[in-house]
Amino acid sequence: MKLIAIDLDGTLLSSRIKISKENRDALLNAQKEHHIMICSGRAPEDIQAVLADSDLQLDLAGSNGTAVYSNGELLSRISIVPEAAKDAAQLLDSKNVPYKIYTSEGIYVLTDWAERTIAAVDAWDGRDSLPENEYKRITEQPKADEVIKHLSHIDELLDKKDLSIQKFFILTLDPAVKNTLLPKLEEIKGIAPTSSGPSNLEIMNPDGHKGKALEIMAAHLGIPMEDTVAIGDNFNDVPMLEAAGLSIAMGNADPDVKKMCDKETLSNNDHGVAYALEHFLQD
């Protein structure tokens, strides 16, 4: 196997959002004979920051594979067409649902994110199970910086001619809200919904997913798809798990994701990526 695509949250990262020493050492060792890329729902800038914290240099595909980079060079960017983005935003606004938009110029967060999130949490039956520090983290209005920007209305983005939209991240929390939104989003032409966890939905261009990102990187490197590996834990990882020559599910993966994979490794808190790299790779 020559190219390995690895998810971040729930996979390479522990539940404490850290890359363990065991995983880092295994990555460095694997890099001697294999090409490794990170394939995450996070924005490219966020992925770079995570890797920098562990002094790792890896190629990456951010925003669920819609933006692919090799050695800092942009190989591909697959965006949501403006009409579909506007239709999605109008639906979410009508339901007062909190969302963030990942773009070619950073992440745009609604100016009323805090208000929408507080309303969503307070209406959720599981509110009492949410620790106070987690409640504060979720409902706090993100501060603007080099990556995070504030947004009042989708038209502000659509008016920017040089900006493109790669992904919507939608916080649902309540499964009932998620189940209600999903079929309505599926009706909008030009987007494809997925999920990276029980409390969210994500939408991209139907051609923008981690499987496509893996194919783009493999073609760039001249590596046949049968010589690729994918490691992941959730439904937004399914396209790359299906595309790879060898698919590996984390021990903490969704049961349906485990069923479709060739192998299962340990959980993200038990250095499952390191175990997979040390036990499942074939020459």
C-alpha positions, 0 to 999 in steps of 0.5 A: 500500500502506497497512499494512506488517507486518515480522518482526524476527529474520532480517528487520529485525534483522541477524545481530548483532541490530541495526536498521541505520541504513539500515533505520531511515532507510527505516522513518522515511521510509516512515512518512510515507505508510504505517502500519508494524507489527512482527510478531514471535515475540518477546514484546511487551515484548522488541519494545518494547525493540528498537524503543526502542534505535533510537528507533522508535515502531511498532505491534506484534504479539508472541508470533507475532501472538497479542498485538496493540497499537496506540499501546500499546492492546491490540487482541487477545490470542489464548491457548492453552486451559489443557487444551492448554497442560497437554497440551503441557507434559506431553509436553515434560516427558516428553521433558526438552525445554527450553521457555519460555512467553509469557504475559500476565504475561511470559515464564516459563522453566523452573527447570531450563532450564540442565540441560535445555539442556545435556543437549540440546546434549550429545546433539546431533551438531552440538555440535562446531559450536557456538562456546563463547560460543554454548554458554554463551549457550544453556545459561545459566539466564536471570535473573529480572527484570521480564519473565523469571520462573521456572517449576517446573511448568505448574500454577503458571501454570494456577492463576493466574486472570488469566494467559493463555498465548500461546505456547510456545517450544521449543528443539530443536537436534537436527533428529531431536528436532524431527521426533519432537516435531512430529507429537506436538504436532500431535495435541494439540487446541487448539494449532498448531505452527510454527517460526521457525528450524531449532533450534526449535518454537513452539506457539500457539492455531490462531487465533493467528498473524501473519496474524490479527494483520495482519487485526486491525490492518488492520480497526482502521485501516480498511485493506483487506487488498489494501492490506497488505504483509508482509515475512518470512523463516521459516515463522512468517511464512507466515500473514501473507505469505499474508494480505497483498496483497503478500508479500516474502521476505528474501534469507536466507529459507527457500527454501520461503518464497521460493517462495510470495512475490510479491517477494524483497528482499536479505538481513537483513545487506544491509538487505533491509527498506530495499531492499523499502520503497524498491523494492516499495511501490505507491501 
